[in-house]
């Protein structure tokens, strides 16, 4: 199935605002659940200056139903897509920054290489 515009936006690689970490996204799958929640599963290569690149799978459970229309619409409101992308990227960066000291964060990621 083709990705929706919101899924395409969520699947774009990006570099953090401080320029220190690049999340090179090679794949995003979105699993829709019967209760309208979703699970985002990313395949990401994390690139940092002076470090080996790391390949990770990051799984983000998504229970916020206020963005369901944005995620499923063929023509979502661009401001709402930007809001969603910002929230998901913030959660991705929080996971990256806390995975070494938070058991809950650690469970969301699995290093592949």
C-alpha positions in Angstrom: 0.0 0.0 0.0 1.3 3.5 -0.9 2.2 5.7 2.0 0.0 8.7 2.8 1.4 12.2 2.6 1.8 12.2 6.5 3.6 8.9 6.4 5.9 10.2 3.6 6.7 13.2 5.8 7.4 11.0 8.8 9.7 8.8 6.7 12.1 11.7 5.7 15.6 11.6 7.0 16.7 14.6 9.0 19.5 16.2 11.1 18.8 17.4 14.6 18.7 21.2 15.2 22.2 21.2 16.7 23.6 19.4 13.7 25.1 16.6 15.8 22.9 13.6 14.8 21.4 12.6 11.5 18.6 10.1 11.5 18.9 8.5 8.1 15.5 6.7 7.7 15.5 3.8 5.3 12.1 2.5 6.1 8.9 3.4 8.0 6.0 1.0 8.5 2.8 2.0 10.1 0.6 -0.6 11.7 -3.0 0.4 12.2 -4.8 -1.2 15.1 -8.6 -1.8 15.6 -8.8 0.7 18.4 -7.4 3.4 16.0 -4.0 3.4 17.7 -0.9 2.8 15.6 2.6 1.6 15.8 5.4 3.3 13.8 8.4 1.1 13.1 11.5 2.8 11.8 14.7 1.4 10.3 17.2 4.1 11.0 20.9 4.6 10.5 22.2 7.1 13.1 25.1 9.1 11.8 27.3 11.1 14.2 30.6 12.9 13.6 33.4 10.8 15.0 31.3 7.7 15.6 30.6 4.6 13.6 27.2 4.7 12.0 24.6 2.6 13.9 21.6 0.8 12.4 18.6 0.7 14.6 15.0 -0.4 14.6 12.8 2.1 16.6 9.2 1.2 17.5 6.9 4.0 18.6 3.4 3.1 19.9 1.0 5.8 19.0 -2.2 6.2 21.0 -3.0 9.8 20.1 -6.1 9.6 18.0 -6.2 13.3 17.4 -3.8 12.8 14.5 -5.6 9.8 12.9 -7.2 12.0 10.2 -3.8 13.5 9.4 -2.2 10.1 9.1 -4.9 8.6 6.9 -5.9 11.5 4.7 -4.8 11.7 1.1 -4.8 15.5 1.4 -4.0 16.4 5.1 -3.7 20.0 6.4 0.0 20.8 6.0 0.2 22.6 9.4 -1.1 19.5 11.1 1.4 17.3 9.2 4.2 19.6 10.4 2.9 19.3 14.0 2.8 15.5 13.8 6.3 15.3 12.3 7.6 17.6 15.0 6.1 15.5 17.8 7.3 12.2 16.4 10.9 13.6 15.8 10.9 14.9 19.3 10.0 11.5 20.6 12.6 9.9 18.4 15.3 12.2 19.7 14.2 11.7 23.3 14.5 7.9 22.8 18.0 8.3 21.3 19.1 10.6 24.2 17.6 8.4 27.0 17.9 4.8 25.7 21.1 4.2 27.8 19.5 5.1 31.1 15.8 4.6 30.8 14.4 1.0 30.6 11.2 2.2 28.9 13.2 4.0 26.2 15.6 1.1 25.8 12.6 -1.2 25.0 11.6 1.0 22.1 14.8 0.4 20.1 16.9 -2.6 18.9 20.3 -2.2 17.5 20.6 -4.1 14.2 24.3 -3.4 13.4 
